[in-house]
Amino acid sequence: MKKEYTISVFSEHKVGLLHRITVIFSRRKINIESLNTSESEVRGIYRFTIVIQTTEEMAKVVTKQIEKQIGILKAFYHTLDEIVYQEIALYKVPTASFANGDEVEKLIRKHNARILTIEPEYTVVEKTGHKEETKDLFRALEQYGVLQFARSGRIALTKQIKEISTYLKEIDIHHKETANDIVTY
C-alpha cells in the first residue's frame, strides 16, 4: 500500500549529487512530491529532505540506493508520525483587497498567517504549516486575487533524537580527526 514517506539524506557538499539522487527515483518511476536541501546541524554536512508517495518496501530500497552514492553519509526514511514538519508559503495579493473592510485581515489571522510587506500595489502574506493548511489559505485568498503564490518544500526533524544526532556527531568527530591527520609540506 502506498503512503507518504519523508527521506532524510545527509551528505557532503558535492556537485552532481542532487542529480544522482533524483535519478534513483526516476528509474523507479517515483515522483518527488517535495524536495528541500540545506545545511544540517553539523558543519560541512548537508541535509536533503525528500517527500515521496510509495510502498514501505520501495522507500527502503531507494533509501539504500541513495546511501550507496559517493558523497552520501547516511539516509533514513520516516513516516509522518515519526517526524515534525512544516512548509512555508508566500501569497502576493492586491493591496486594494484590504481597502474594503477588515475581511482579508481577519482571514489572515484566522489562518495564523502574517503580513510580511505592504506595497502600494501588493501585499505579501506568509503562512507556515502543513501543505493542506497552506492550500486552505490559498483557496480563501483566491476571491481577493492571488497575484503570485509559492510554497517551499517540506522541512522536517525526526521525533527520535538519538539515532540521527548520534550518527551526525560521530561523522563530525571523524571529519575533525581526518582534518587533523592531513600533513602539509
C-alpha positions in Angstrom: 0.0 0.0 0.0 1.3 3.4 -1.0 1.7 6.1 1.6 3.8 9.2 2.2 7.4 8.9 3.3 10.0 11.5 4.1 13.5 10.6 3.3 16.3 12.5 5.1 19.7 12.3 3.4 22.9 13.6 5.0 25.8 14.3 2.6 29.0 16.1 1.8 28.6 19.1 -0.4 29.3 17.6 -3.8 28.5 18.8 -7.3 26.1 16.5 -9.2 24.8 14.7 -6.0 21.3 16.0 -6.4 21.2 14.7 -10.0 22.4 11.2 -8.9 19.7 11.2 -6.1 16.9 12.2 -8.4 17.9 9.5 -11.0 17.2 6.9 -8.4 13.6 8.0 -8.2 13.2 8.5 -11.9 14.4 4.9 -12.7 11.7 3.6 -10.4 9.0 5.9 -11.7 8.6 7.6 -8.2 7.6 11.2 -8.3 9.2 13.5 -5.8 6.4 15.4 -4.1 8.8 17.8 -2.3 12.5 18.4 -2.1 14.5 20.7 0.2 18.2 21.0 0.7 20.0 22.9 3.4 22.9 22.7 5.8 22.5 20.4 8.8 23.4 21.0 12.4 26.9 19.6 11.7 29.2 21.9 9.9 30.1 20.7 6.4 27.2 18.2 6.3 24.1 18.9 4.2 20.5 17.6 4.5 18.2 16.7 1.8 14.5 16.3 2.7 12.6 14.3 0.1 8.9 13.5 0.2 7.5 10.6 -1.9 4.4 8.5 -2.2 5.3 4.8 -2.4 5.2 1.5 -0.5 7.4 0.9 2.5 9.4 -1.7 0.6 10.2 0.8 -2.1 11.0 3.5 0.4 13.6 1.1 1.9 15.0 0.2 -1.5 15.5 3.8 -2.6 17.0 4.8 0.8 19.5 2.0 0.5 20.3 3.0 -3.1 20.8 6.7 -2.0 23.2 5.5 0.7 25.4 3.8 -1.9 26.1 7.0 -3.7 29.6 8.6 -3.2 29.3 11.6 -1.0 26.2 10.3 0.9 26.9 9.8 4.6 23.6 8.4 5.7 19.9 8.2 4.6 16.8 7.5 6.6 13.1 7.1 5.7 10.3 8.2 8.0 6.5 8.0 8.2 4.5 11.1 9.1 4.1 10.1 12.7 7.9 9.9 13.1 8.6 13.5 12.2 7.8 17.1 13.0 7.4 19.0 9.7 6.4 22.3 8.2 6.3 24.2 4.9 6.3 27.9 4.3 4.0 29.6 1.7 4.0 33.2 0.4 1.0 34.8 -1.2 1.0 38.1 -3.1 -2.4 39.7 -3.1 -3.5 43.1 -4.3 -3.3 45.7 -1.5 -6.6 47.1 -2.8 -8.3 43.9 -1.4 -7.6 45.3 2.1 -9.5 48.5 1.3 -13.0 47.1 1.7 -13.1 46.5 5.4 -11.1 44.1 7.5 -12.2 40.8 5.9 -8.8 39.9 4.5 -7.0 40.8 7.7 -9.5 38.5 9.7 -8.8 35.8 7.2 -5.1 36.1 7.6 -5.4 36.0 11.4 -7.8 33.0 11.2 -5.2 31.0 9.3 -2.4 32.0 11.7 -0.6 33.8 8.8 1.2 37.1 8.9 1.8 40.1 6.6 5.4 40.4 5.5 5.3 43.5 3.4 2.8 46.1 2.2 3.4 47.9 -1.0 1.0 50.2 -2.9 0.2 47.5 -5.5 0.5 44.3 -3.5 0.8 42.8 0.0 2.8 39.6 0.7 1.4 37.2 3.3 3.4 34.3 4.9 1.9 31.1 6.2 3.8 28.3 7.9 2.1 25.0 8.2 1.3 21.7 6.5 0.5 21.5 2.8 -3.2 21.3 3.5 -3.1 24.4 5.6 -1.3 26.5 3.0 -3.7 25.3 0.3 -6.7 26.2 2.5 -5.4 29.8 2.8 -4.7 29.9 -0.9 -8.4 28.9 -1.6 -9.6 31.5 0.9 -7.5 34.3 -0.7 -8.4 33.4 -4.3 -11.6 35.5 -4.2 -9.4 38.6 -3.5 -7.0 37.8 -6.3 -3.8 35.9 -5.7 -1.2 37.6 -7.9 1.6 35.1 -7.0 1.9 32.0 -4.8 5.0 30.0 -3.8 5.4 27.1 -1.3 8.6 25.7 -0.1 9.5 22.0 0.1 9.0 20.2 3.4 11.5 20.7 6.2 11.4 18.0 8.8 13.0 16.9 12.0 12.7 13.4 13.5 11.0 12.9 16.8 13.6 10.2 17.5 16.5 12.2 18.9 19.3 9.6 19.5 19.8 7.8 16.1 20.4 10.8 13.8 22.1 13.2 16.2 24.4 10.5 17.5 25.3 9.5 13.9 26.0 13.1 12.9 28.2 13.7 15.9 30.2 10.6 15.0 30.6 11.9 11.5 31.7 15.3 12.8 34.3 13.7 15.0 35.6 11.7 12.1 35.8 14.8 9.9 37.8 16.6 12.6 40.1 13.7 13.1 40.7 13.4 9.3 41.4 17.1 9.0 44.0 16.8 11.9 45.7 13.8 10.1 46.4 15.9 7.0 50.0 17.0 6.9 51.0 19.9 4.8 54.6 20.2 3.4 
